[in-house]
Amino acid sequence: MIHEQDGIFPAVCPLDCPDTCGLLLHKEDGKIVKVTGNPEHPITRGAICNKVRNMTERVYHPERILYPLRRTGAKGEGKFERITWEEAIGEIAGRFTELIRDYGSESIMPYSFYGNMGVISVEGMDRRFFHRLGSTRLDQGICCAAGNAGWRYTMGFMAGTSPEASVKAKLFIVWGQNTISTNMHAWSIMEKARKQGAKLVVIDVHRNRTGDRADWFIPLHPGTDAALALGMMHVLFERGLVNEKFLKKYTVGHKELREHVKQYTPDKVAAITGVPAEDIVKLAEMYGETSPAFIQIGNGLQHHDNGGMNVRAIACLPALTGQWLVEGGGAIKSNGDYAKFNEAALARPDLRPNPDARVVSMNQLGEALLSLDPPIRGMFVYCSNPAVVAPETEKVEQGLQREDLFTVVHDLFMTDTAKYADIVLPATSTFENMDLYSSYWHHYVQLQEPVIPPQGESKSNIEVFKLLAQAMGFAEEAFQDTEEDMIRQALDHPANPYIESVTLEGLKEHRFLKLNMEHQKRYLETLPTPSGKIELYSQRMADAGLPPLPTYVPLVEGYDGVRRPGKGSLYPLMFISPPNHSFLNSNFANVKKLAALEKGPALQIHPLDAEVRGIADGDEVLVWNDRGHFAVTAQVTDKMLPGTVVSQGLWWEEEGKRQRANALTPERLSDMGNGATFFSTVVEVKRQGKGLAE
């Protein structure tokens, strides 16, 4: 494909999105001129989002980095000179060698996430290199760690209902997910089911595009999702809407839970959540009386101090009504474990000379760079843009400005983070690499082969870390493996029977292969919890110092469980910063066409909150707390309850503008999983022109 000048070639969407769409790339004169969906893909069926439709704007962006660069100006100034790859690799290896000699290998730390979801790009040679180096380890808990922990405590296995089955549901509850923008093919399934009479309930703090299209939208206060789920449980038990046979056969702790939820009366839960008591009863009755009933659990509700418990509480609901036994019923948080690859073979943790090396949470990068002792003195950033996406970005920026911190960034663009780097390396786009892709929603594994050659002198993660390993003198065979070798190693995983039929040869022939879902028939009999059952009561949680039963725990910053928290305090508003429709985290913020669709950073504020602050629609406003501030345009709307403000999308800084939402968000870790607490944030807002001290 890479050598063919014209034609239509299969590809895979690399974005951190559940859909993992099959694509077709249209080439003319060796250049991709159009990206369309692959109609032969059984799930995505040729439909793709506007982000991916404009992927060529990213691949051929005029500001794409095409050569290695060395910093010549001050950190953050963005002044660099072109150097050769030989110079770049030599300088990085030399500096790393010096740091290891003078300060030990844990003075170096990788910082990465899933800017590219190709498994061998972000879980392969990079992991091998840093394991062999003996670096500080990075805990990658920025996205789904809290919710996954909550689900695993309950269900054990990070997987649930199949997308194809959910079309049979008669009731969809979308809880904390903007499905239209972040899981568009699930939305297509829901729409098909609705044409057959299914109803859609959306529960969220913000009436987003999906909430606008729901049969019933239920707004609630941020971080109170567990309370609402417990209120539903109260009604289900009280009104005899539970499946007693299912509870006895497939769960542990149902007797304890029955007693426990008696305290979560509709009136009490209404005071916590802002959802009227009669609506709590109506929702519980609708869920208990409708079958199949399916719950889609989103990402947003887990980005709280109590994020793991929010997901755990919701995950208990299908067990109460026995919906796991009904085709189309049940729930999804993530289906990632169905396609679990051989992580040990890919990452090779056995190469690490110091298995007890210290661990730094990527959610606490600012604190780590400023206060960790002994300090981080070298950092390699790839597939991430922490100056925009990490919490407390003002601390992150201070850390990146350290003159004694040697920073390397491998990226396609001069991101906000790259401006602070000592060396910037040009990265390939996904269409220039071979890689293996799975989905954390559907059940198809896909192969990407290069369709165009590397642009300029760009190199893949695999190439870069192999070059660095060679320069550092790492002689192990693991650093000689090719992309095909690593794909075979990833797929050779007898412990996961779901992938037993997926081979590299089959992927080369068919481009995508379905997992062996026959094993799903034994889902409830093979749950990897300590009891082998759905754990409504979790002894593991008790042993970890957590409430063993689903419990509402108020936020550190936010609702106190009785009234609107922060009322009368310095920062009386809850601040939420969910994704917008046209970006994915900070990706695409520099694509003018997509940025224009979003019209710039904005803050949605309720009319009641705007009125008391003298804010009108279209006013320039300042949003701040003790951690930082940023400037946006006010949008006065009733899309959320009073007391909550919403800013969608992560925007890069522009000259003279402070527009990083994460300047406000805390570094605190969630109740479980060491997850991020982006949405457990309180702020104040005022019109621009008024001083912060007023």
Secondary structure by P-SEA (a helix, b strand, c coil): cccccbbbbbbbbcccccccbbbbbbbccccccccccccccccccccccccccaaaaaaaccccccbbbbbccccccbbbbbbcaaaaaaaaaaaaaaaaaccccccbbbbbccccccccccccaaaaaaaaacccccccccccaaaaaaaaacccccccccccccccccbbbbcccccccccaaaaaaaaaaaaabbbbbbbccccccccccccbbbbbcccaaaaaaaaaaaaaaaaccccaaaaaccccaaaaaaaaaccccaaaaaacccccaaaaaaaaaaaaacccbbbbbccccccccaaaaaaaaaaacccccccccccccbbbcccccccccccccccccccccccccbbbbccaaaaaaccccccccbbbbccccccccccaaaaaaaaaaccccbbbbbccccccccccccbbbbbbccccccbbbbbcccccccccccccccccccccaaaaaaaaaaaaccccccccccaaaaaaaaaccccccccccccaaaaaacccccccccccccccccccccccccccccaaaaaacccccbbbbbbcccccccccccccccccbbbbbccccccccccccccaaaaaaaccbbbbbcaaaaaaaccccccccccccccccbbbbbbbcccccccbbbbccccccccccccccccccccccccccccccccccccccccccccccc
